[in-house]
């Protein structure tokens, strides 16, 4: 496999992750410039890491398929938050609501300008405590998704039972990479109301500062919420 400082490519013209067997098919639209490919960075969390910088995807916690993360903070306490992909997809959030239903099921509701998204982490927590910063600023998770931007703390008795349904980063990386590609292609195909292509997104596949919903429209946005976060978009 030939490589250079900014490119990684297979002699046959395949994506390196297809060659590695992690993807069955992927058409590269970045001229094999892996350093600026969100798919590459999602599949290889340390691919874009430079010396002295923290990895974009912490390995000290567990993850759910719906983009929640779970971090044990003490012998009987843990913390739950959302990945940067989920936070970017929901941005901007007007209000967070965290509730515990019967049997301890926890729900996280994000009030958006276009409706409500109710997310359900694979969690049955005891004595759930929402992050107090969420009441002050609903955009707080975007400030530091992996640390102070968490959603809630809770107590647990049995870590093995609590962590059931969660996975290591390497296990969810292919799924997360697919989700980043869904967002990337939604932006590529979207057209702004003024007729400008959605190329206003950042070069690395990030979302416009104003949020994804205005760029792609309600139908496409609702589809992404369903596909990526396993939740629907309902009226406020």
N, C-alpha and C positions, 0 to 999 in steps of 0.2 A: 504494500500500500504506500503510495507516495504522499508525502506531507511537506508542508512548508510553514512559515511562520503564521500565515493568515489563512491557509487553505488546507483542507484534508479531503482527498478524493480517491476513489477506487479507479484503477486503470480502465475498467469497463464503463465508467461514467455513472456509477451508482452512488447513492448516499452511503456514507460510511456505516450508518446504522442498519441499512438494508444488507450491506455486505456482512455485518456482524451477526445478522439473523434476528435482531430485535424488532425490526419492522419488516413487513412483507412487501410493502411498496411505498415509495415516497418520491415524488418528482421535485427535485431541487429547483427553487426559483431564485436562488441567491448566488448562482455561479460557483457553488461549492465553497463559499466564504463562511466557514463554520464559526468563526469568531463572532459573527453578527447574526447567527441563526438561533432563534428562540427554541427550535426543536432540539438542536445540538446541546444547548445549555440546560434544557430541562432533562434530557436523557443523561447527561453527564454533569451533575451539579457542580463539580469543581473544574469544569472545562475552561471557564472564563476567569477562574480565580488567579489573582496575581499575588506574589509574595507580600505578606503583610496585610492582606485583605481577608475579611471573613467570607466564607462561602455563602452564596446567595440562598442555599437550601441547607439549613442546619441538620446535622445528623444525630443530634442529641435528643431527638424526640421521635414520636411515632406519628403516622399520618393516616387519614381516612381517604377513601376514594372520592369523597365529596369535598376535599380540600380543607378539612379541619386538621389541626395538629394537636397532639397531646404530649405534655411535658410533666414528668414527675418532679415536683419541687421539694418534697420532703418525704418522710417515711409514710405518711398517710394523707398527703395533699398533692394535688395535681392542678395543672393549668391547661386551658384550652384556648386556641386562637384559630385564625384563618390564614391560609397561605397567601402570599403576595398576589398570586393569580386571582384568587377569590376576592380579595380586597379591591383589586383593580377592576374586576368585572362588576362589582357592586357599586363602586364609586360614582357619584358622591352619595353617601348615606346620610339621611336627615335625622334618623333616630334608630337606636337599637333597643329591642325588647327581649329580655331573657327570662324564660319561665320554665317551671318544672311541673309537668303534668302528673297524673296518677301513675303509679309504678315507677316514679323517679325519672321518667323520660324528659329530657331537656330539649327545649326548642329555642332557636335564635331567630328573631324576626328583624329584618332590615327594612326600615321604611325608606322608600325611594321616591323620587319626584314622579316616577311613572307608575308606582304601585307598591305592593308589599311582596317580599320574598321571605318565605318561612323555611329555614334550614334546620335539619335535625342531625346532630352529630351522633355517632354510635356510642351513646353515653347514658348511663343511669346514675346520676350523681347524688350525693348526700350533702346537704348544707351548701348549696350553690351560692356563690357570691360574685355578682357581676363586677367587672372592672369599674371602679368609681369614676374613672376618667371619661367613660362613655357618656355619662350624664352631662358632663361639662362640654365635651366636644365630640360629636358623633364621627368626625373624621379622624379621631385619634388613632385607630388601627393603621391608617395609611402612613402615620409618622414613623412607626417602627413596628412593622408587622410581627417580627419574631421575638420582641422583648416587651416593651411597655404597651404595645398595641394589642395585647391579648384580650379575650372576651370575658372569661370567667375563671374563677378558682373553685375547687370543690374538694370535699373530703372523701376518702375511700377506706375500706377495710382490707380488701384483697386486691393487690395490684394485678395479679394474673387475671382475675375476673374483669377488672376495670379495663385492662388493655386488650381484652378480647375484641376482635373486630377492627383493630388498628394494625398498621403494617410499617415495616422499615422503609426508609426513603427509596432504596433500590427497588423495592417491590412495586411502588406506585409511580416511579419515574416514567415508565413508558406511557402510562395512562395520562399523567400530567402533561407529557410532551404532546400527546394527541390533542389535549385540551388547548394548549397554546396554539397549535396549528389551526384549530377551529376558530379561535379569535382572530388569528392572523389572516385567514382566508375571508372571514366575515368583513374585516376592515378593507381588504383588497377589493372585494366585490361591491362594497357600499359606495353610495354617492351622497355627498352632502346636499342639502336643499338648494344651495346656491350653484349646484352643478360641479363643485370641486370634488375630485376624487379623494377618498379617505387616506391619501398619502400623508395627511397631516399627522398621522401617527408617527411616533419616533422610529428611527431606522432599525432599532432592535426588536420591533414587533410590539412595543408598548402601546398603551391606550392614550387617546387624546386627553388633555388635562380636564376637559369638560365632561368626561365620561363617555362610555361606549354607546349608551342608548341613543343619544342624538345623532350619532354617526351612522348607525345601521338600521334604526327604526324598531318599532315595538315587536313585530313578529319575529325578526331575526334575534332580537335581544332575548325575548322569552324563550326561544329555542335554545340559545346558549345557556341560559339559566337551567333549563331542564336537562340538557346534555352534560353540563359540567358540574353544577351544584346540586342536581337532582331535586330541584324545587320549581314551583310554578310562580308566575307573576300574576298577582291578583290586584283588584282595585283597592285603593287606599281606604 
